[in-house]
């Protein structure tokens, strides 16, 4: 039991290991299943049940993370509030499934999927690998964000637009400014906008603070355009729906 919740120095995460690739393929497989059964998932009973299951998984995932941080004595206001993009995107994705708000979708599609994909491809969980709780929770949480948004695309028919992209980028920067001020107020480093993370990361290659924020902005914008590209192609072809 303790090996499931405590760090194991002899069993650390390896990038693109079999466990890592299988975790990524699992998320992709679930998205493909949603696409294949999209018409059945539009039926009221199955639709409500599916959305309820995803919402429940997302919320339990976030609650369990805080419970685990408390258990290992790492929970604190300066590091564990749900203010990082992963946590805020998870909560908003759950709300999106519940209320089906297109304005909310505009943000979660670009910011939520963009941040979750980057997190899953290069996870910052060096001390944990499968079947450790933190590893499992990490991929359920981030994978759930992606799955929730593609559910809205394939089943509910939501489509991002170019205006959606720029609105998401604007609100992301607005939120970043709020987080920066919040960090100054309590001495935290949410979203890593006040200083670099202690663990090695992509940010180490982007220059010193605060200059690394500029390439991060560029990376975010490029990611947003990549997420919009399939819908731009459909628009050019005059296709309103993904057949």
Buried (B, 14 or more C-beta within 10 A) or exposed (E): EEEEBBEEEEBEBEEEEEBBEEBBEEBEEBBEEBBEBBEEBEEEEEBEEBBEEBBEBBBBBBEBBBEBBEEEEEBEEEEBBBBBBBBBBBBBBBBBBEEEBBEBBBBBBBBBBBBBBBBBEEBEBEBBBBEBBBBBBBBBBBBBBBBBBBBBBBBBEBBBEEEBBBBBBEBBEEBBEEBBEBBEEEEBBBBBBBEBEEEEEBBEEBEEEEEBBEBBBEBBBEBBBEBBEEBBEBBEEEEEEEE
